[in-house]
Amino acid sequence: LLVIALITLTTVISLSIFMFRSQMDDLRTDGEVLTQTLANAVSPALAFLDQDAANNVLSSLSSVKLVAHADLYDRDGNLFAQYARTGLSYEPPQKMGVDYHDEENGIFESTIETSIPVPGLSPEDASLGTLVLEQHLTDVYHDLAYQLGIVLLIGLVGLAIFYTLIFKLQQMITQPLSMLADAMRNIHSNNFPASHVH
């Protein structure tokens, strides 16, 4: 039974790690795709220095639950437009260095930050600036914990059912043997020769 419990626990832990890594990879990929799409959409507004149009494009992020904020910087690294989720206390940096690179995210980071250059209006044009998008993962961790709790509960219920079946099977095997042993003891106590018992 201990071996079965250890196997169940190992399976749950392995499944948890797999689910977590898969979800983080999906979120990073989704963040890159979303940021690239927005960078393409905001390119004309940045090219013509239309801040209202840029802010309108970024405001479409309000329908994306995980996005906390997005900051658009021009070619000189100056803040040009921004979006922040309602209720979020956030002040974007007014200046971004030209050597900006994505920071590495640890396995249990609370955010995923993605930055992508804003393309020019034609393939020959240089980058017009940089778009930085940040996703907050608090809700993701809550959902993942809920899913893992369900998996663990199913594992425990399955283990309990398996233990019950094993216990019943053991009883089915040992009960006839116990009855036979009791009969032999009764025969021995009454001094009946075993050869007379048929």
C-alpha positions as CSV (number, residue, x, y, z in Angstrom):
1,L,0.0,0.0,0.0
2,L,2.9,2.4,0.8
3,V,4.4,1.7,-2.6
4,I,1.0,2.4,-4.3
5,A,0.7,5.7,-2.3
6,L,4.3,6.7,-3.4
7,I,3.5,5.9,-7.0
8,T,0.3,8.0,-6.8
9,L,2.1,10.9,-5.2
10,T,4.9,10.8,-7.8
11,T,2.4,10.7,-10.6
12,V,0.5,13.8,-9.2
13,I,3.8,15.7,-8.7
14,S,5.0,14.9,-12.3
15,L,1.6,15.9,-13.7
16,S,1.7,19.1,-11.7
17,I,5.1,20.0,-13.1
18,F,4.1,19.2,-16.6
19,M,0.9,21.2,-16.4
20,F,2.7,24.2,-14.9
21,R,5.5,24.2,-17.6
22,S,3.0,23.7,-20.4
23,Q,0.8,26.6,-19.2
24,M,3.8,28.9,-18.8
25,D,5.0,28.1,-22.3
26,D,1.6,28.8,-23.7
27,L,1.4,32.1,-21.9
28,R,4.8,33.2,-23.2
29,T,3.8,32.2,-26.7
30,D,0.4,34.0,-26.4
31,G,2.2,37.1,-25.0
32,E,4.6,37.2,-27.9
33,V,1.8,36.8,-30.5
34,L,-0.4,39.4,-28.9
35,T,2.5,41.9,-28.6
36,Q,3.5,41.4,-32.2
37,T,-0.1,41.9,-33.3
38,L,-0.4,45.1,-31.3
39,A,3.0,46.3,-32.6
40,N,1.8,45.9,-36.1
41,A,-1.5,47.7,-35.3
42,V,0.1,50.6,-33.6
43,S,2.8,51.2,-36.2
44,P,0.8,53.8,-38.3
45,A,-0.1,55.8,-35.2
46,L,3.5,55.9,-34.1
47,A,4.8,56.7,-37.6
48,F,2.4,59.7,-37.8
49,L,2.8,60.6,-34.1
50,D,-0.9,60.2,-33.3
51,Q,-1.0,59.5,-29.6
52,D,-4.8,59.3,-29.4
53,A,-4.8,56.5,-32.1
54,A,-2.0,54.7,-30.3
55,N,-3.9,54.8,-27.0
56,N,-7.1,53.6,-28.7
57,V,-5.2,50.6,-30.1
58,L,-3.7,49.7,-26.7
59,S,-7.1,50.2,-24.9
60,S,-8.3,47.1,-26.8
61,L,-6.3,45.1,-24.3
62,S,-9.0,45.7,-21.7
63,S,-10.7,42.5,-23.1
64,V,-7.6,40.4,-22.3
65,K,-7.8,39.4,-18.6
66,L,-4.1,38.7,-17.9
67,V,-2.6,41.8,-19.5
68,A,-1.8,44.3,-16.7
69,H,-0.3,47.0,-18.8
70,A,1.3,47.9,-22.1
71,D,3.8,50.7,-22.8
72,L,4.7,52.1,-26.2
73,Y,8.0,53.9,-26.6
74,D,9.2,55.8,-29.7
75,R,12.4,55.4,-31.5
76,D,14.2,57.7,-29.0
77,G,13.0,55.6,-26.0
78,N,10.4,58.1,-24.9
79,L,7.0,57.0,-23.6
80,F,4.5,57.6,-26.4
81,A,1.3,55.8,-25.3
82,Q,0.2,53.4,-22.5
83,Y,-2.5,51.1,-21.2
84,A,-3.1,50.0,-17.7
85,R,-5.8,47.7,-16.4
86,T,-8.6,49.4,-14.5
87,G,-7.7,49.5,-10.8
88,L,-4.0,48.8,-11.3
89,S,-1.7,51.3,-9.6
90,Y,1.1,51.6,-12.2
91,E,3.4,54.4,-13.5
92,P,5.3,53.4,-16.6
93,P,8.9,54.6,-17.0
94,Q,9.0,57.8,-19.1
95,K,12.2,56.7,-20.7
96,M,13.5,53.4,-22.0
97,G,17.1,52.7,-22.9
98,V,17.9,51.8,-26.5
99,D,19.6,48.6,-25.3
100,Y,16.4,47.3,-23.7
101,H,16.1,43.5,-23.5
102,D,13.6,41.2,-22.0
103,E,14.4,40.1,-18.4
104,E,14.7,36.4,-17.7
105,N,11.7,35.1,-15.8
106,G,12.1,32.6,-13.0
107,I,9.9,29.6,-12.7
108,F,7.6,31.2,-10.1
109,E,7.6,34.8,-11.4
110,S,4.4,36.7,-10.9
111,T,4.6,38.4,-14.3
112,I,5.6,37.7,-17.9
113,E,7.1,40.7,-19.7
114,T,7.4,40.7,-23.5
115,S,9.0,43.5,-25.6
116,I,8.9,43.6,-29.4
117,P,10.1,46.3,-31.8
118,V,7.4,48.2,-33.6
119,P,7.9,47.7,-37.4
120,G,8.0,50.5,-39.9
121,L,5.3,51.1,-42.5
122,S,7.4,49.3,-45.1
123,P,9.9,46.4,-44.8
124,E,12.7,48.9,-45.6
125,D,11.9,51.2,-42.7
126,A,13.7,50.9,-39.4
127,S,11.9,50.1,-36.2
128,L,9.7,52.9,-35.1
129,G,10.0,52.1,-31.4
130,T,9.3,49.3,-28.8
131,L,6.1,47.9,-27.3
132,V,6.4,46.4,-23.8
133,L,3.5,44.2,-22.6
134,E,3.2,42.6,-19.1
135,Q,1.0,39.8,-18.0
136,H,0.1,39.2,-14.4
137,L,0.0,35.5,-13.4
138,T,-1.9,35.6,-10.1
139,D,-5.1,34.3,-11.6
140,V,-3.2,31.7,-13.5
141,Y,-1.7,30.4,-10.3
142,H,-5.1,30.2,-8.7
143,D,-6.6,28.3,-11.6
144,L,-3.6,26.0,-11.7
145,A,-3.8,25.3,-7.9
146,Y,-7.5,24.5,-8.4
147,Q,-6.8,22.1,-11.2
148,L,-4.0,20.4,-9.2
149,G,-6.3,20.1,-6.2
150,I,-8.9,18.2,-8.4
151,V,-6.2,15.9,-9.7
152,L,-4.9,15.2,-6.2
153,L,-8.5,14.6,-5.0
154,I,-9.1,12.1,-7.8
155,G,-5.8,10.4,-7.0
156,L,-6.8,10.1,-3.3
157,V,-10.3,8.8,-4.2
158,G,-8.8,6.3,-6.6
159,L,-6.3,5.2,-4.0
160,A,-9.1,4.7,-1.4
161,I,-11.1,2.6,-3.9
162,F,-8.1,0.5,-4.8
163,Y,-7.3,-0.1,-1.2
164,T,-10.9,-1.1,-0.5
165,L,-10.8,-3.6,-3.4
166,I,-7.5,-5.0,-2.2
167,F,-8.9,-5.4,1.3
168,K,-12.0,-7.2,0.0
169,L,-9.9,-9.5,-2.1
170,Q,-7.7,-10.3,0.8
171,Q,-10.7,-11.2,2.9
172,M,-12.1,-13.4,0.1
173,I,-8.7,-15.3,0.1
174,T,-8.1,-15.5,3.8
175,Q,-11.6,-16.2,5.1
176,P,-11.8,-19.7,3.7
177,L,-8.3,-20.4,5.1
178,S,-9.4,-19.1,8.5
179,M,-12.5,-21.2,8.4
180,L,-10.4,-24.3,7.5
181,A,-8.0,-23.5,10.3
182,D,-10.8,-23.2,12.8
183,A,-12.3,-26.5,11.7
184,M,-8.9,-28.2,12.1
185,R,-8.6,-26.7,15.6
186,N,-12.1,-28.0,16.5
187,I,-11.3,-31.4,15.2
188,H,-8.1,-31.5,17.2
189,S,-9.8,-30.3,20.4
190,N,-12.5,-33.0,20.1
191,N,-9.8,-35.7,19.4
192,F,-11.4,-36.7,16.1
193,P,-8.9,-38.4,13.9
194,A,-8.3,-36.5,10.8
195,S,-8.7,-39.7,8.8
196,H,-12.4,-39.9,9.8
197,V,-13.2,-36.5,8.4
198,H,-14.5,-36.5,4.8
